[in-house]
Amino acid sequence: MRDVVIVGGGPVGLFLACELGLAGCSVVVLEREAEAQSPWRKFPLGLRGLNTASVEAFYRRGMLLRLLAASGGRDEVGADLDADQAPAPRSVNHFAGIMLDPAMVNLAALPLRLPSPAMDGMLTSLDAVQSVLAERAVELGVDIRRGIEVTGLTQHDDKVVVCAGEQEYTGRWVAGCDGGRSTIRELAGFDFAGTEPQLTGYLFTGTVTGRESLGPGFNVTPNGMYLRMPAGGYLGMMDFDSGTFDRSRPLTSGHLQTVLRRVSGADVTVDEVDLASSFTDRAMQATTYRQNRVLLAGDAAHIHSPLGGQGLNLGIGDALNLGWKLAATVQGTASYGLLDTYTQERHPIGARVLDWSRAQVAVMRPDSYAPALQALISDLLATADATTYVWERTSGTANRYDLGNEIPLTGRNAPDFRLDDGTLLGDLMRTGRGILLDFSPDQHLHDAATGWTDRIQYVTGPARNDLGYRAVLVRPDGVVAWASDDIPDLESFDRSARRWFGSPKV
């Protein structure tokens, strides 16, 4: 029997597998597709953007250099670590096809950032992400099995049995990371609620006569939206047909041509189609991410339109949040109710992303009110406040879990503190343990932390910039669990350590 059976070998399932493997759990990943390689995961259709939080996750687990190399980017990372503040973001994404200027971001409104070797974001491909994660998972002892299609699931008091034809896989826990049409979600009986689609979206590569007449980038039109990438023959379209076409008929060149002409208003001809897919903006979310011993993450837990590129990032955040909590539960060190905080923390984040997607669709709707709304939104997005807001939302830096503490740093992703000896918080987090940073060494705090030395690494010494804090406790997922800007309150530290890391060793 394995500690955890993960169904779904995409980026979310593999990231979760790495987190569990790092903690010493026995894990098997069951992936339906027999082959790891697919043209859908390669550039250009496999192009994806990782936001700040996701890049930080790869950096803190020692996988960023590998990912950069696999993505065809530079082979080293760096930043001016002696700078007073983190550099301005290099890009700010878009809202409903309206591009934003990164120079408009108000850095003064982002006080809890520090320079870091991790970039603000990066372009990569699903193929690169999956190959890096699969390689790392195998290094950590994870068993990845391909060509396995799950057909049944039975929960018991102390285990879950997953059936794939005549084969059975037993685990103490099962994680469904098997996408928007999740078999695990259906078999386990999760409620999936939300809103029905307004549009059918299309992505395709091929030969298009008159392609040069299409505007580059995102183009919102009276009949929808289209996207022309500068290379690769890659085109995207959104047709407001209430999602009726999606997966209903074959994606022929004739149909794609009809939609492209209607949406763009250009006299173009789709001569040949190499690859094509469709999707909708259906926005649904599981009402809970846990049913007894079965958990959901990624698209299995929530689906929405790809506008703004939030899906992959949301799923990685799920895996990062769930991994250490599930590992602690498996190992018997978790505090009571720790696993329940997975839904409590991640469900509101997912709901916000779904609403973000819905808001963009509402702005793009081709009706008589849309032009006025688009003009209003464009004016707002030309301001520093709005641009900063959008960057915070899409970068993941605005996420803050409610940990019942008013200190601004708690519940947020920890800044990359750099100690005077050059050690970075990101360097310390590669082991997957909690970190207690004591910038103004306090013997009483050191003594209070001794009960958790197997789960919390105590690190002491001044930092180049401590942001006014004397001590900071960081969870394995990089979230600040406790912080003190004065002489450490040992009672509050003890409560926090017990809440997130269980009972101390006697």
Solvent accessible surface area in square Angstrom, and as a share of the most:
residue,aa,sasa,rsa
1,M,143,0.64
2,R,69,0.25
3,D,25,0.13
4,V,0,0.00
5,V,0,0.00
6,I,0,0.00
7,V,9,0.05
8,G,6,0.05
9,G,2,0.02
10,G,21,0.21
11,P,16,0.10
12,V,18,0.10
13,G,0,0.00
14,L,0,0.00
15,F,0,0.00
16,L,0,0.00
17,A,0,0.00
18,C,5,0.03
19,E,11,0.05
20,L,0,0.00
21,G,8,0.08
22,L,45,0.23
23,A,40,0.31
24,G,64,0.62
25,C,12,0.07
26,S,50,0.32
27,V,1,0.01
28,V,1,0.00
29,V,0,0.00
30,L,2,0.01
31,E,22,0.10
32,R,162,0.59
33,E,74,0.33
34,A,69,0.54
35,E,122,0.55
36,A,42,0.33
37,Q,107,0.47
38,S,17,0.11
39,P,76,0.48
40,W,98,0.34
41,R,27,0.10
42,K,87,0.37
43,F,115,0.48
44,P,24,0.15
45,L,8,0.04
46,G,0,0.00
47,L,39,0.19
48,R,85,0.31
49,G,30,0.29
50,L,4,0.02
51,N,21,0.11
52,T,14,0.08
53,A,38,0.29
54,S,3,0.02
55,V,0,0.00
56,E,17,0.08
57,A,4,0.03
58,F,0,0.00
59,Y,10,0.04
60,R,8,0.03
61,R,16,0.06
62,G,28,0.26
63,M,2,0.01
64,L,5,0.03
65,L,91,0.45
66,R,82,0.30
67,L,0,0.00
68,L,6,0.03
69,A,65,0.50
70,A,51,0.39
71,S,36,0.23
72,G,72,0.69
73,G,43,0.42
74,R,119,0.44
75,D,112,0.58
76,E,118,0.53
77,V,38,0.22
78,G,45,0.43
79,A,39,0.30
80,D,99,0.51
81,L,42,0.21
82,D,100,0.52
83,A,38,0.30
84,D,127,0.66
85,Q,93,0.41
86,A,6,0.04
87,P,76,0.48
88,A,47,0.36
89,P,5,0.03
90,R,150,0.55
91,S,75,0.49
92,V,4,0.02
93,N,54,0.28
94,H,9,0.04
95,F,18,0.07
96,A,1,0.01
97,G,9,0.09
98,I,36,0.18
99,M,121,0.54
100,L,17,0.09
101,D,74,0.38
102,P,38,0.24
103,A,87,0.67
104,M,63,0.28
105,V,12,0.07
106,N,58,0.30
107,L,42,0.21
108,A,88,0.68
109,A,51,0.40
110,L,17,0.09
111,P,93,0.58
112,L,42,0.21
113,R,42,0.15
114,L,17,0.09
115,P,8,0.05
116,S,16,0.10
117,P,16,0.10
118,A,14,0.11
119,M,20,0.09
120,D,22,0.11
121,G,19,0.18
122,M,20,0.09
123,L,124,0.61
124,T,7,0.04
125,S,16,0.10
126,L,29,0.14
127,D,28,0.15
128,A,4,0.03
129,V,0,0.00
130,Q,19,0.08
131,S,52,0.34
132,V,6,0.03
133,L,0,0.00
134,A,20,0.16
135,E,92,0.41
136,R,56,0.20
137,A,0,0.00
138,V,92,0.53
139,E,91,0.41
140,L,43,0.21
141,G,62,0.60
142,V,9,0.05
143,D,40,0.21
144,I,39,0.20
145,R,93,0.34
146,R,68,0.25
147,G,43,0.41
148,I,24,0.12
149,E,105,0.47
150,V,12,0.07
151,T,84,0.49
152,G,15,0.15
153,L,29,0.15
154,T,68,0.39
155,Q,53,0.24
156,H,82,0.37
157,D,141,0.73
158,D,86,0.45
159,K,68,0.29
160,V,0,0.00
161,V,20,0.12
162,V,0,0.00
163,C,33,0.20
164,A,11,0.08
165,G,58,0.56
166,E,179,0.80
167,Q,92,0.41
168,E,119,0.53
169,Y,20,0.08
170,T,39,0.22
171,G,0,0.00
172,R,83,0.30
173,W,14,0.05
174,V,0,0.00
175,A,0,0.00
176,G,0,0.00
177,C,12,0.07
178,D,38,0.20
179,G,26,0.25
180,G,21,0.21
181,R,169,0.62
182,S,2,0.01
183,T,49,0.28
184,I,0,0.00
185,R,25,0.09
186,E,142,0.64
187,L,68,0.34
188,A,21,0.16
189,G,48,0.46
190,F,16,0.07
191,D,92,0.48
192,F,41,0.17
193,A,57,0.44
194,G,45,0.44
195,T,62,0.36
196,E,114,0.51
197,P,22,0.14
198,Q,72,0.32
199,L,0,0.00
200,T,0,0.00
201,G,0,0.00
202,Y,1,0.00
203,L,39,0.19
204,F,0,0.00
205,T,11,0.07
206,G,14,0.13
207,T,75,0.44
208,V,13,0.07
209,T,82,0.48
210,G,17,0.17
211,R,44,0.16
212,E,141,0.63
213,S,75,0.49
214,L,3,0.01
215,G,21,0.20
216,P,99,0.63
217,G,29,0.28
218,F,55,0.23
219,N,34,0.17
220,V,48,0.27
221,T,22,0.13
222,P,116,0.73
223,N,70,0.36
224,G,0,0.00
225,M,6,0.03
226,Y,15,0.06
227,L,26,0.13
228,R,37,0.13
229,M,38,0.17
230,P,114,0.72
231,A,57,0.44
232,G,47,0.45
233,G,18,0.18
234,Y,18,0.07
235,L,0,0.00
236,G,4,0.04
237,M,2,0.01
238,M,10,0.04
239,D,11,0.06
240,F,38,0.16
241,D,40,0.21
242,S,70,0.45
243,G,13,0.13
244,T,98,0.57
245,F,9,0.04
246,D,26,0.13
247,R,161,0.59
248,S,61,0.40
249,R,146,0.53
250,P,106,0.67
251,L,44,0.22
252,T,71,0.41
253,S,43,0.28
254,G,42,0.40
255,H,42,0.19
256,L,0,0.00
257,Q,38,0.17
258,T,74,0.43
259,V,1,0.00
260,L,0,0.00
261,R,90,0.33
262,R,108,0.39
263,V,1,0.01
264,S,22,0.14
265,G,70,0.67
266,A,21,0.17
267,D,127,0.66
268,V,0,0.00
269,T,49,0.29
270,V,8,0.04
271,D,76,0.39
272,E,100,0.45
273,V,41,0.24
274,D,94,0.48
275,L,50,0.25
276,A,21,0.17
277,S,37,0.24
278,S,14,0.09
279,F,39,0.16
280,T,24,0.14
281,D,12,0.06
282,R,89,0.32
283,A,0,0.00
284,M,15,0.07
285,Q,15,0.07
286,A,0,0.00
287,T,75,0.44
288,T,41,0.24
289,Y,0,0.00
290,R,71,0.26
291,Q,53,0.23
292,N,106,0.54
293,R,52,0.19
294,V,0,0.00
295,L,0,0.00
296,L,0,0.00
297,A,0,0.00
298,G,1,0.01
299,D,62,0.32
300,A,0,0.00
301,A,0,0.00
302,H,0,0.00
303,I,27,0.14
304,H,26,0.12
305,S,0,0.00
306,P,68,0.43
307,L,6,0.03
308,G,5,0.05
309,G,36,0.35
310,Q,13,0.06
311,G,20,0.19
312,L,23,0.12
313,N,12,0.06
314,L,9,0.04
315,G,0,0.00
316,I,2,0.01
317,G,17,0.17
318,D,0,0.00
319,A,0,0.00
320,L,27,0.14
321,N,3,0.01
322,L,0,0.00
323,G,0,0.00
324,W,20,0.07
325,K,0,0.00
326,L,0,0.00
327,A,3,0.02
328,A,16,0.12
329,T,37,0.22
330,V,12,0.07
331,Q,92,0.41
332,G,66,0.64
333,T,43,0.25
334,A,31,0.24
335,S,25,0.16
336,Y,227,0.86
337,G,27,0.26
338,L,4,0.02
339,L,10,0.05
340,D,63,0.33
341,T,15,0.09
342,Y,0,0.00
343,T,26,0.15
344,Q,116,0.52
345,E,15,0.07
346,R,11,0.04
347,H,46,0.21
348,P,69,0.43
349,I,14,0.07
350,G,0,0.00
351,A,35,0.27
352,R,88,0.32
353,V,19,0.11
354,L,3,0.02
355,D,79,0.41
356,W,20,0.07
357,S,3,0.02
358,R,74,0.27
359,A,43,0.33
360,Q,0,0.00
361,V,6,0.03
362,A,51,0.40
363,V,8,0.05
364,M,0,0.00
365,R,91,0.33
366,P,50,0.32
367,D,62,0.32
368,S,102,0.66
369,Y,177,0.67
370,A,6,0.04
371,P,86,0.54
372,A,73,0.57
373,L,65,0.33
374,Q,39,0.17
375,A,57,0.45
376,L,100,0.50
377,I,31,0.16
378,S,44,0.29
379,D,100,0.52
380,L,91,0.45
381,L,19,0.10
382,A,68,0.53
383,T,61,0.36
384,A,40,0.31
385,D,111,0.57
386,A,21,0.16
387,T,0,0.00
388,T,7,0.04
389,Y,109,0.41
390,V,4,0.02
391,W,8,0.03
392,E,43,0.19
393,R,43,0.16
394,T,7,0.04
395,S,4,0.03
396,G,9,0.09
397,T,37,0.21
398,A,26,0.20
399,N,40,0.21
400,R,90,0.33
401,Y,20,0.08
402,D,129,0.67
403,L,17,0.08
404,G,73,0.71
405,N,53,0.27
406,E,167,0.75
407,I,44,0.22
408,P,78,0.49
409,L,0,0.00
410,T,1,0.01
411,G,2,0.02
412,R,66,0.24
413,N,58,0.30
414,A,2,0.02
415,P,7,0.05
416,D,6,0.03
417,F,2,0.01
418,R,50,0.18
419,L,11,0.05
420,D,74,0.39
421,D,115,0.59
422,G,26,0.25
423,T,38,0.22
424,L,12,0.06
425,L,2,0.01
426,G,0,0.00
427,D,62,0.32
428,L,26,0.13
429,M,1,0.01
430,R,119,0.43
431,T,75,0.43
432,G,19,0.19
433,R,81,0.29
434,G,0,0.00
435,I,0,0.00
436,L,0,0.00
437,L,2,0.01
438,D,1,0.01
439,F,8,0.03
440,S,44,0.29
441,P,91,0.57
442,D,25,0.13
443,Q,117,0.52
444,H,123,0.55
445,L,0,0.00
446,H,70,0.31
447,D,73,0.38
448,A,32,0.25
449,A,5,0.04
450,T,68,0.40
451,G,12,0.11
452,W,3,0.01
453,T,79,0.46
454,D,63,0.33
455,R,34,0.12
456,I,4,0.02
457,Q,53,0.24
458,Y,54,0.21
459,V,20,0.11
460,T,69,0.40
461,G,14,0.13
462,P,74,0.47
463,A,16,0.12
464,R,112,0.41
465,N,52,0.27
466,D,48,0.25
467,L,47,0.23
468,G,51,0.49
469,Y,16,0.06
470,R,79,0.29
471,A,0,0.00
472,V,0,0.00
473,L,0,0.00
474,V,0,0.00
475,R,0,0.00
476,P,8,0.05
477,D,10,0.05
478,G,0,0.00
479,V,12,0.07
480,V,0,0.00
481,A,7,0.05
482,W,7,0.03
483,A,2,0.01
484,S,11,0.07
485,D,88,0.45
486,D,90,0.46
487,I,121,0.61
488,P,10,0.07
489,D,81,0.42
490,L,66,0.33
491,E,121,0.54
492,S,23,0.15
493,F,0,0.00
494,D,46,0.24
495,R,142,0.52
496,S,14,0.09
497,A,0,0.00
498,R,110,0.40
499,R,105,0.38
500,W,5,0.02
501,F,10,0.04
502,G,2,0.02
503,S,80,0.52
504,P,33,0.21
505,K,130,0.55
506,V,200,1.15
